[in-house]
Amino acid sequence: MAKPYFLFKMPSGIWYARLQLSDGTQTNNKSTGCRDRASAERVAMGWVVNNNIPSRINSAEENQKKLRLDKMTVLNSLRTMEMDREDVQTIIKVLKERNFIHSAVLMASPESKPIDEYISEFWAFETSPYIKEKKLKGQSIHRDYCEAMLMRATKYWLPHVSGKPVGCITHEDVTALFDDEEVLKLAPKTINSVVSSVTIPLKWAYFHKLTEINCFDGIIKCSQKSKKREILTMEQAAAVFASEWDNDTAKLANAVAFYTGMRAGEVAALRFEDIGVDRLYVRHSWRLSEGIKECKNGEEREVLIPPQLRDLLIAQAKANPWNQGMKGFVFWGLTEEHPTDPKNWLKFLRRVLENIGYSEPDKITFHAWRHLWCSRMSDEIADKRVLMTSSGHKTEAMLDHYAAHMEQERALEKLRATEEKLLLPILGFDKENSEIIDAEVKLLPEDDDEKKEDCE
């Protein structure tokens, strides 16, 4: 087969070449810069293979030509050489050391997992290694939170990066969220939650060697001001509990939240055994999606109640039709495994608010009782450590440290005096009849003819 070039030697001793062009013509004489035929052959063939015929070659360009030939040799070797993963990793390491690349992702490696698949696995409550790690370290995380984070990442971010490997996600991929028109329509707090739904998994991936790119630091979140929660005045609260309710159980649950500052899930999770002589033992919380679980901060606490409220709770617990004894729910539901749905309590609360002429009942939530408790108790008790003893708030490490050394009974006595002064009259209870009675709580005899009542 004829060669696509013709070589000839000039009197100067330099080999020249004419190359065959695609239209059948030949180029002008091109100096190879070589004094031996073998080297000239390589240069000419390189021009043909790479379709890179120079306009001219002179001695000043000879070193450049040799470099190009060396690179060509390396590149051709990379295309044909057999290599294992270690060889590839070595090449990547060299390129990174020379600052040619930030990172590279090997096929069939953890870094190559598609980002949408990784995010789905990360927020899967039952199987996520991240969630298992948090629980192992004694940190709480809830199913509802994980489902919300997965929904936000799936809706607002993953469509833009779907299929991209985890190890290839960049800082720009994340900050692109702030250019999305649908994201910018959201409230600042929600936008920050969307960002967290992405950056939390990526940060975990970085520290667990699933990516070499730090794409989560330096992202400035939206400035946000928490919307002020609507709460009742003490006068409005007094009117609420002085009114007739369509459901006495709902009134009792609201009274417990008002007097103790307990969360709705904590009130729902109360069992007969949690009622003490002068206090409630807050040991669990109830969430529809998870059932009975530990309290929000993973710690039990005690809250004080007056005798009148205690007696009403005992009567409510004794009415439980499921014959579970002290393990039965105080606010029992339609099955023995479930307490009543706290949404019922809010429904009847808003009905009463409407009856007393409150302008916007829908703005009041059951959790507003907790805010009212914290606000009014803070007015009377300056020492936050005392309030945290009963509220269960654990927000600052130093406060946690001091709260751990607080005398429990001394703190409760301060709370008792303040609650009896501020809250007891609102419920219509007589302080003179609030003397603590050291009596053993017993179940009433069972009534075989007693019918199971609706939990509402």
C-alpha positions, 0 to 999 in steps of 0.5 A: 500500500502506497504511503500518503507522503513522499520523503526526500533529502535536501543537500542540507541533510534535512529530510522533507516531505510532500503529503497527499491531500484528500483531493489528490493533490500534494502539499508543498515541500515540508521540512521534517527537521530531521537528519535521519529517515526513520525520524522523518518517517515518524514526523510525516506519519504524525502529520497524517494521523493527526491531520495537523500539517504544519505550514513550515518547520524550522530549527527553532520549533524542533524542541516543540515538535519533540514534545508533541511526539512525546505527548502523542506517545503517552496519549496513544499508550493511554488509549491502548494500554491495559490498566487496573483501578490502581493505575487509573487512580495514580493517573488521577492523582498526578493530574490533581497534583498538577492542578489540571483537575479537581477530582475524577469519578471512577466507574462503578465506584461509590462516587459514581452513584447518581445523585437522585438515587443517593438523595432518595437513599439518604432521606429514607427513614428506615434504611438511611445510614445517616439516620442510623448514625444519628440514632447511634449517637443518641440524636433524635430525627423524625420520619416527618422531617425526613419525608419533608426534606426528600420532597423538597430536594426531589421537587426543587433541585434533583430535576436540574442534576438528575443522573449526575454522579455524586462525585461530580456535584459542584458548588455551582450545582447547589447555588443554582437553587437561588436562580430557580424561579420556583424556589425564589417564590418560596418563603425564606425559611422554606428556601433554607430548608430546600438548601439544607435538604441538599447540603446535609446529604452532600456534607455527609458524602464528603466526610464519608469519602463519597465525593472529593468536592466540598460543595456545601461550605460558603453557601449563604442562606436567606435572612429570615424572621420567624413569623410571630405566632398568634397567642391568646391573652390571659383574659382570652384564655380565661374566657375559653375555659369559662365557656361551654365546650362541645367535648369535655375531653378536648377541653381537658387536653387543652387545659393540660397544655395551657397549665404545663406547656406540654406539646400536643404529642406529649399530651397525647402520649400520656398513660395512666402511669404517668400521673403522679400525686402533684405532677405528670411524668413526660416520658413519651411523645406521639406522632401519627406517622411514628407512633409512640417515641421518645420526647423531642430532646430525648429526655424525660421531665416532670411538670407540675399539675394542681390536684383538680387537674390531676383528678380530672386526668385520673377520671379520664384515664379510668374511662379508658375502655381497653382494659390496659390498666396503668399502661392505658392512654389517658386520652384513649382512642378508637383502638388500644394502640392509638390515643386520640388524634390531637387534631380533634382538640384544636378543632374544638378549641377553635370552635370555642374561640369562634363562640367567644368572638375571637376574630381569627380562630384559624390562626390559633394552634394547639402549640400556642398554649406552649408559647403562652406558658413560656411567655407568661412564666418568663414574665415572672421567672427570670432564671431560664434554668428553672423554666427549662426544667419544666419546658424541656427546651434544650437549645444552648449547651451552656444552659444545658450544663447549668440545668444539669446541676439545678436542684429539681425540687427547688426549681419545681417549687418556684414553678408551682408558686408561679403557676398557681398565681398565674394559671390556676385562676384561669382554669376556674380552680379554687386555690384553697382546694389545691392542697396536695393529697398523698393518695395512691392512684387506683383503677376503678372496678371494671364495668362489664356493661361499659361501652366503648365511647368515641375518642372524640 
